[in-house]
Amino acid sequence: MQIRKAVITAAGKSQRNLPLQTLFDQQGVERSVLSLVVREAVRAGIMDVCIVVAAGDEEPYARLLADDGARLTFVPQTDARGYAHAVFSSRKFVKDEPFLHFVGDHIYVGQEAGGSAKRLVEAAAAEGCAISAVQVTRESLLPFYGTVGGQPVQGKPGLYRVETVREKPTPTEAEQHLVVPGLRSGQYLCFYGMHVLTPAVFEILAGMLQVGPVSLSAALAELAAREQYLAMIQAGQRFDVGVKYGLFTAQLALALSGQDRENVLAQLLNVMAAREMLSPKGAGA
């Protein structure tokens, strides 16, 4: 299976400005959030990138990405019908090929030489099926992520055959349906924010969207019932820039994994030392 296209969703009404926010990457270069995501696809060897946007956002996004080396296609989401519909909006771009999919408000930081997406694409090509990146996640974070349940693939550490998918499950629901052999109690496999999907997901979404609003997790649960669908644990970190302090945390992770690590650590220590000196306890010492 060859993956040659990528789809990034960036049309959410409450998140349209997030891809425009800027951070400094590991080399100390200022880039937009969207540029960092596009470059993750390029590092995986994918040059044809579709970005699903709110109508009117095509031009400002195109300016941000002019130097990122990808062939860009912008698809406006004409109806604000949610994330799953945004993915469905890329159907004509994808056609009948498997594709790499990212959400546009996550930053990925890891030690892999080619990036998390490259590892995922290579695994999907080798296994010949859809595969989602997941991360072992503690129970308290379940309200933020889609979560999978399944069984380990024998002889392939870190790979799981997906049996079910639930969108932001409660701890009780997770305990009943999403326990994965080999994980500690209170730990689950939650989505990392990137997937390699087959065109079958569009057929599934087409039927579901005729009935009403649907989550991508529901479509992926149906995908697991129709064909082989795997999950692969990622060792890197994913940062949702749309949550409180999300941009700050993502920037800190990028800085601490980059060439300015020592300088950033020194500045953090200076801030902590100054705070301690200004506290009542420090002032009275």
N, C-alpha and C positions, 0 to 999 in steps of 0.2 A: 504494500500500500504506500503510495507516494502522496505526501501532503505539500501542496504548492500554494495554498491560499490561507489567509488569516482574516478573521472578522473581529473587529473591536466595537463594542457597544458604548456609545457616549451620548445618548439622547435623553437620558433621564431629566425630567423637568427641574428637579431639585439639585441636580448634579452637573448641569451644563457648564458651569464655570470651573469645576474641579480639573478637567484636563488642561485648562489654560494656566493653572498655577505652576510656578517654577520651583525647582530644587537644584541643588548641585550634585552631580553624579560622582562616582568613585574617582574620576580623574579631575574633579574640581571644576567641571564645566557646567554652566547654568543651562538647564533644559526644562521644558515643560513636562508635566506628568504624562501627557499623551505621547510626547516624543520618547520618553523612557519606555513606554509600552510598545510603541512601534519598533524601537530598536531591539527590544527583546525578540520580536518576530524575525527581524532581519538577522540577528545572531543565530537564529534557528535555521537560517537558509531560506526563509520565505520572503519573497520580494513583492508579491501581489497582496495588498492589504486593503480591505474594505472597512470603512469607518461609518457606522450607523449614527447619524446625527439628527438633532432637531433641525427642521427646515430653517435655513438662513445662517446656520453655523458653518457651512462649507468653507467659505472664504477665510475666516479667521483661523480655522483649524489648518487649512492648507498652508497658510503663511508660517505657522508654527513648525510644520513638518517638511519644509522645503529642502532641508539639508540632511534628511535622515536616510536617503538612499532607497526608499521604497516606491513602488508604483501604486499610487493611491486612487481608490474609488470611493466617492462619498455617496451614501444612500440615505436620503431623508426619511425619517420615520414620520409619516404623514398623520398617523393617529396615535395619540398618547395612550397606548394600550399596554404599557408595561415592558419589562425586561424581556420576557419570552417572545413577545411580538417584535421587539427590536431585533432579536436574533433571526426571527422568521423573515424580517424585512430584507435580509441579505441573500435570500434564496436565489434570485436571478444572478447574482454575482458568483455564488458558489457553484450553481448548476448541479452536476451529479458527482462532485468530487468530495472526498473527506477534507476537513478544514480545521485549522487551529483557531480557537476562540479565546479571547481575553475580555474581561470587563475593563472599562476605561478608567476606573478609579482605584485600581490596585497597583502598588509598586512591589516588585519582586527583588529580593536581595539574597544572594547565595554565593557559595564558593565554587560552583561549577564553572569550568573554564568557558563553556559556551552558553551558560545561562540555563535557567529552569526549563524554558520552552524547548530548547534544543534537546534536552534529555527526554522530555515528554514526546516530542515528535519522533525521535529515534525509537522509543519504546512502541509507539503506535504503529510505526512502519514495520517493526520486527514482528509484532503480534498480529497485525492485519485487522485491527478492530478499533472501535471507539475506546478512548481512555481518558479519564479525568485525573488531574493532579489533586492530591489530597494531603492533608497534614494532620498528624495526631493532635487533637485539640481537647482541652479540658471541658468538663461538663458546663461550667459557668459561661462559656462562650457560645453555646449552642444557639442562642437567639440571634446570632449574627450570620450563620452560615447554613447552606444546604449540607446534608449529612448522608453518608452512604452506609449501608450494611452489606456484608458479604463474607466470603470465605477466602483465606489465603490460597494463592496459586502454588501448588506443590513444586518445589525446586526453584522458585523464583521469588526470593525475598523482596518484600516491599510491594509486591503485586497482589491485588485482590480481585476476585470475580464478583462484580456488583450484583446483588440480589434485589435491593430496594433502595430508594432515595426518598428522603423526606426534607421538606423545606423548613428550616429553622424550628426543629422539633423541641418539644418540652423535654425536660429530663426524664419524666415518666415514659413518654413516647419513645425516647431513645433507648431507655433501658429495656423496653418491651420488644423493639423491632430492629435496633441498630447496633447491638453488641457484636463486636468483631473478635473472633478467637485470637488470643495472643496479646491483646491490649489490656492494660491495667483497668481496674474498676474506675468508672467515671471518666474514661477517655474514649474518644470517638474519632472517626475519620471524617473530617469536614473539608469542604471544597477549598481549594487553594486559589481559585479565580482564573484557572486556565484549563481548557479541555481540547482534545482532538475528537471531533464528532463526525459521524457519517451522515450522508444526505437523508437517511431514514428519519432523522430528527425533524426534518421539515414536513414530511408526510404526517408524522405524529402531531406536530404543532398545528398543521392545517385543520385537522379534525377537531382538536381540542379548542382552538380559537373560534370555531363556529358556534360552540356552546357558550363561551364566555371567557372571562379572564382566567389565565392559567399561569402557573409558575414553570420555569425551565426544569426545576427539580421533578415536577410531575411528568413532564415529557421524558426526562432521562430515566425515570422509573419504568415507563412504558418501553423505552429503548432496551433496557435490561431484560425485559420479558420477551423481546423479539429477537435479539441477537447478542452475541458475546460483547460484553461491555466491562472494561476493567477500570480499576483505580490504582494509582501509583503514588506511594508516599514520596513527597519532596522534602529534601533536607534543608532547603532554603527557608526564607521567611517571606510572608506576604503582609503588606500593610495597606489597609483600607484608608485612603486619604479623606474619605467623606465622614469619618467619625471624629469625635472630639479629640483634639491633639493628634489626629492622624497624619497630617502633613509634617508636624514637628517630629513625630516618632519615625516616620519614613526618612526624613532628612538626617536624623541622628544615625539611623542604621546605615544609610548610604555613606555618611562621613566616616563612621567607625570601620567600614569595610574598604575604605579607599586610601588614596595616597596622603590625605591630610589627617589621618587617624591620630598621630601623635600631637599635632597642633590642637585638634578638637578636644582630645583628652585633657591637655594642659589647660585649655580655656574652661572646661567643665570643672576641673579642680579649683581653678581660680574663683569661679562663681560660688562653688560650695564653701571655699575658705572665707570669702568675703561675707557670705551669708552667716557663717558661724561667728565671725568677728562682730557683726552687727546685731546678733541676737543678744537678749539681756544676759544670758549666761556668759557669752563670750566677752561682752563689754565689761562685765564685773570681775573677770578673771584677773 
